[in-house]
Amino acid sequence: MKNYKKGFTLAEVLVTLGIIGVVSAMTVPNLVRNYQNKALVNQLHKVYTEFSQAIELYMSDQKVESMAETELYNNNDGLKSFINNYFKVVSDCGNNYISSASGAKCFSSDPYYAIEDDSHAVLSGNLSCAGMAFTLASGAAICAETNTNYPLYLEVDVNGAQPPNVFGRDLFIMFLNMDGEFYDHDYIQNGYKTKFTGADAATGAFGRIMNDGWEMNY
């Protein structure tokens, strides 16, 4: 008596492959996006740590307890001196987001939009930086400004001119208080919420990420 081994029919194989394809189509994009978001948050944390350590060292060198007592406070010359002395600047874009007299490029020349709103440009590469725009060795693009309200205000594109160029993904805003600590003024003003739509969409992402334990939960 012959024994026959039962195999899969072509129809069964095709159905199985179809199911695998559907599941992959549903899960792979989420996995890729989560991986990309994690990488961007890691880069943001790196910038945050680098600036926090530099500020701590700077205040120690200046022998002050408040940023209001430093040479950086509301002084563009002091700001530029701080950046050049405490960071490795790869590209100096001067007062421009995208280029300087040397042809350096820091931020993207394309507009930056909010996650949930592509009708309002959050940032335009054609704008000028009131303080100093530059690129760090990590690849992060920074526009650093100082005024009477904030001893240091940073617009940070964690991966420079590379995409996605979206506020809350790779573009963030950081504020420094007089005690030398970085925080998100807009996140607090919004009632500890983010705004990703409308003309004021560029608010709250940095604070939200810090509050959530350095996770991009949106």
Buried (B, 14 or more C-beta within 10 A) or exposed (E): EEEEEEEEEEEEEEEEEEEEEEEEEEEEEEEEEEEBBEEBBEBBBBBBEBBBEBBEEBBEEBEBEEBEBBEBBBBBEBBBEBBEEBBEBBBBBBBBBBBBEEEBBBBBEBBBBBBBBEEBBBBBBEBEBBBBBBBBEBBBBBBBBBBEEBBBBBBBBBBBBEEBBBBBBBBBBBBBBBEBEBBBBBBEEBEEEBBBEEEEBBBBBBBBBBBEEEEBEB
